[in-house]
Amino acid sequence: MGVPLYFDVHVPYAITLGLRLRGVDVLTSQEDGTREVDDDVLLDRSTASGRVLFSQDKDLLREAQKRRQSGRPFGGIIYAPQLGVSIGQCIDDLELIAQCSEADEWLNRVDYLPLK
């Protein structure tokens, strides 16, 4: 079935569109009404909806670390720096993740793009 993705406001729309054209289930924070919420709330929302959060915001990495240290679970984060990873590479890597993994595999996990 694959893993559905949740995008925060830092993700360019071209990535969202490219993935949707490939049939990947993507929900953006803009569509979900969480455009201006704090990172902890955004991570809670993506977790509650069974989606893995994709972001280009380093602050979410700090939130993941805090949760790991406190034992508070989260549904997974995929992070890509804003520089050094092309839109096309993000689309290719996220499509592969979405098609070849399941949401339960992402519990408390952080991964980085580009995939090697």
C-alpha positions in Angstrom: 0.0 0.0 0.0 2.8 2.5 0.8 3.3 5.3 3.2 1.3 8.6 2.9 3.3 11.8 3.3 2.6 15.1 5.1 4.4 18.2 3.9 5.1 21.3 6.0 5.1 24.9 4.6 8.8 24.7 3.7 8.3 22.2 0.9 8.1 23.7 -2.6 4.8 23.1 -4.4 6.7 21.5 -7.3 7.6 18.6 -5.1 4.0 18.1 -4.0 2.8 18.3 -7.6 5.5 16.0 -9.0 4.6 13.3 -6.4 0.9 13.6 -7.0 1.4 13.2 -10.7 3.1 9.9 -9.8 0.2 8.8 -7.6 1.8 9.4 -4.2 -0.6 10.3 -1.4 0.5 13.8 -0.2 -1.3 16.1 2.3 0.2 19.6 2.8 -0.1 21.6 6.0 -1.7 24.4 3.9 -4.5 22.0 2.9 -4.8 20.7 6.4 -5.1 24.1 8.1 -1.8 23.7 10.0 0.2 26.2 8.1 1.2 28.4 11.1 1.3 25.9 14.0 4.4 25.1 16.0 6.6 22.2 15.1 5.4 19.9 17.9 1.8 20.4 16.9 2.7 19.7 13.2 4.5 16.5 14.2 1.5 15.5 16.3 -0.9 16.1 13.4 1.2 14.1 10.9 1.5 11.3 13.4 -2.2 11.2 14.3 -3.0 11.1 10.5 -0.7 8.1 10.0 1.6 10.1 7.7 5.4 10.6 7.6 6.3 14.3 7.8 8.6 15.6 5.1 10.3 19.0 5.8 13.2 21.2 4.8 13.1 22.9 8.3 15.9 22.0 10.6 13.8 22.8 13.7 11.9 19.6 13.2 15.1 17.7 13.7 15.4 19.2 17.1 11.8 18.3 17.9 12.4 14.7 16.9 15.5 14.6 19.2 13.5 16.0 22.1 10.8 13.4 21.5 13.4 10.6 21.4 14.9 11.7 24.6 11.6 12.0 26.4 10.2 8.8 24.9 7.3 10.6 23.2 6.6 8.7 19.9 6.2 10.3 16.5 5.3 9.0 13.1 8.6 9.7 11.4 10.4 12.6 9.6 12.1 12.8 6.3 14.4 15.8 6.1 16.1 17.4 3.1 18.3 20.5 3.2 17.0 23.4 1.2 20.3 23.5 -0.7 22.1 20.5 -2.1 19.1 18.4 -3.1 17.2 19.1 -6.3 13.5 19.1 -6.6 13.8 16.2 -9.0 15.9 14.2 -6.6 13.4 14.9 -3.8 10.5 13.7 -6.0 12.4 10.5 -7.0 13.5 9.7 -3.4 10.1 10.4 -1.8 8.3 8.3 -4.4 10.6 5.4 -3.6 10.0 5.8 0.1 6.2 6.2 -0.3 6.0 3.1 -2.5 8.4 0.8 -0.7 7.7 1.4 3.0 4.8 1.4 5.4 3.9 4.0 8.1 4.7 1.6 11.0 8.3 1.3 9.7 8.7 5.1 10.4 7.8 5.2 14.1 10.4 7.4 15.8 12.6 7.4 12.7 14.4 10.3 11.0 15.9 9.9 7.5 17.6 12.3 5.2 17.5 13.1 1.5 19.1 12.5 -0.8 19.0 8.7 -0.4 22.4 7.2 -1.1 
